[in-house]
């Protein structure tokens, strides 16, 4: 098993199409695919190993997300008070604490969606569900299709990442102009 990480970007803003093209290069069905936004920062040096350990410890979960300081999916946000805190050393302390705590491998079941800001799954899941082409909701639709295939979704409570998430926007949860063609 290998783990591959992709930052999602496409100049033509066809993010689902981009993902489908690059994920088709992953060789093995058991390989783990991690997709992130370009403004996500992993805060521990062992985040990749942690993703592998979370995946292995939760074999019944097919699509994973994690906790963040800023995101539109409320279940993935640590707390409302963190949304304006852009102090990276402070956020790193949170990540280290969560990664070493008793819930470091715990996954909270969800019906979705899971934000593509940081999402992962095995190649075998993607083999059955492709991302929607030319959609700004490619992550939401992927999760919806996963649920329709009876795949389980979950949020890893021990993995915490820093996400700029449209910093400076008055309404970050509804600011999609960067996704539109």
C-alpha positions in Angstrom: 0.0 0.0 0.0 1.2 3.5 -0.9 -0.2 6.9 -0.1 -0.5 9.6 -2.8 -1.3 13.2 -2.1 -2.7 15.6 -4.6 -3.3 19.4 -4.4 -6.5 20.0 -6.4 -6.0 22.6 -9.1 -7.0 23.0 -12.7 -6.6 26.2 -14.8 -9.9 25.3 -16.6 -11.6 25.0 -13.2 -12.7 21.4 -14.0 -11.6 20.1 -10.6 -13.5 16.8 -10.9 -12.0 16.2 -14.4 -8.5 16.9 -13.1 -8.9 14.5 -10.2 -10.2 11.8 -12.5 -7.2 12.2 -14.8 -4.6 12.0 -12.1 -6.2 9.4 -9.9 -6.3 7.1 -12.8 -2.5 6.9 -12.5 -2.6 5.3 -9.1 -1.7 1.7 -9.6 -3.2 -0.4 -6.8 -6.7 -0.6 -5.4 -5.4 -0.6 -1.8 -3.4 2.6 -2.3 -4.6 5.6 -0.3 -5.4 8.8 -2.2 -5.4 12.1 -0.3 -6.7 15.3 -2.0 -6.3 18.7 -0.5 -6.8 22.3 -1.3 -3.8 24.4 -2.0 -4.4 26.5 1.1 -4.3 23.5 3.5 -1.3 23.0 5.7 -0.5 19.7 7.6 0.8 20.7 11.0 2.7 17.6 12.2 5.7 15.9 10.6 4.0 12.5 10.8 0.6 13.4 9.2 1.1 10.9 6.3 1.7 8.0 8.7 -1.3 9.2 10.8 -3.5 9.1 7.7 -2.4 5.5 7.0 -2.9 4.5 10.6 -6.4 6.0 10.7 -7.3 4.3 7.5 -6.0 0.9 8.7 -7.7 1.3 12.1 -11.1 2.0 10.5 -11.5 -0.5 7.7 -15.3 0.0 7.6 -14.9 3.7 6.6 -14.4 4.3 2.9 -14.2 8.1 2.6 -12.4 10.2 5.3 -12.2 13.8 6.2 -10.4 15.5 9.1 -10.8 18.4 11.5 -9.9 22.0 10.5 -9.8 25.5 11.8 -11.9 26.9 9.0 -14.3 25.1 6.7 -18.0 25.2 5.6 -18.7 21.7 6.8 -19.4 22.3 10.5 -18.7 18.8 11.6 -15.1 19.2 10.4 -14.6 22.5 12.2 -13.0 22.1 15.6 -14.9 25.1 17.0 -16.5 28.3 15.8 -14.0 30.3 17.8 -11.0 29.0 15.7 -12.4 30.4 12.4 -10.6 33.7 12.8 -7.5 32.4 14.6 -4.7 32.4 12.0 -1.9 31.9 14.5 -0.1 28.9 12.9 2.0 28.0 16.0 -1.2 27.9 18.1 -2.9 25.8 15.5 0.1 23.4 15.4 -0.2 22.9 19.1 -3.8 21.8 18.6 -2.8 19.4 15.8 0.0 17.8 18.0 -2.3 17.5 20.9 -5.1 15.8 18.8 -2.6 13.6 17.0 -1.2 12.3 20.3 -4.4 12.1 22.3 -6.6 9.1 23.1 -8.8 9.8 20.0 -6.0 10.0 17.5 -7.4 7.2 15.4 -11.1 7.9 16.1 -13.4 8.5 13.2 -16.8 10.1 13.7 -19.4 8.7 11.3 -21.2 11.2 9.0 -23.7 11.2 6.2 -21.6 13.8 4.6 -20.5 15.9 2.9 -16.8 15.8 3.5 -14.9 18.8 2.2 -12.3 18.2 -0.5 -10.0 20.6 1.4 -8.7 17.4 2.9 -10.3 14.1 1.9 -8.9 10.6 1.5 -10.0 7.2 0.3 -8.6 4.1 -1.3 -8.2 3.8 -5.1 -10.8 1.0 -5.0 -13.5 3.5 -3.8 -12.6 5.9 -6.7 -12.8 2.9 -9.1 -16.5 2.8 -8.3 -17.2 6.5 -8.0 -15.7 9.1 -10.2 -15.7 12.9 -9.5 -18.3 14.9 -11.4 -16.8 16.9 -14.3 -17.3 20.7 -14.5 -18.9 20.9 -11.1 -18.0 23.2 -8.2 -19.7 20.7 -5.9 -17.5 17.8 -7.0 -16.7 16.9 -3.4 -20.3 17.0 -2.2 -21.4 15.0 -5.2 -18.6 12.4 -4.6 -19.8 12.0 -1.0 -23.5 11.7 -2.1 -22.5 9.0 -4.7 -20.5 7.2 -2.0 -23.5 7.1 0.3 -25.7 5.8 -2.6 -23.2 3.0 -3.0 -23.5 2.3 0.7 -20.0 3.4 1.4 -19.3 4.8 4.9 -18.0 8.3 5.5 -16.2 9.6 8.5 -14.3 12.5 10.0 -10.9 11.7 11.6 -11.0 13.6 14.9 -7.3 13.2 15.6 -6.1 14.7 12.3 -6.2 18.5 12.4 -5.1 20.8 9.6 -4.7 24.5 9.1 -7.0 25.8 6.3 -6.9 29.4 5.1 -10.4 28.9 3.6 -11.0 32.1 1.8 -9.4 34.3 4.5 -10.6 37.9 4.2 -13.9 37.0 2.7 -16.9 38.3 4.5 -18.8 35.1 3.9 -16.3 32.3 3.4 -18.8 29.4 3.4 -20.6 30.9 0.5 -17.7 32.5 -1.5 -17.3 30.3 -4.5 -16.0 32.8 -7.1 -12.6 31.1 -7.3 -14.4 27.9 -8.4 -16.4 29.5 -11.2 -15.4 29.6 -14.8 
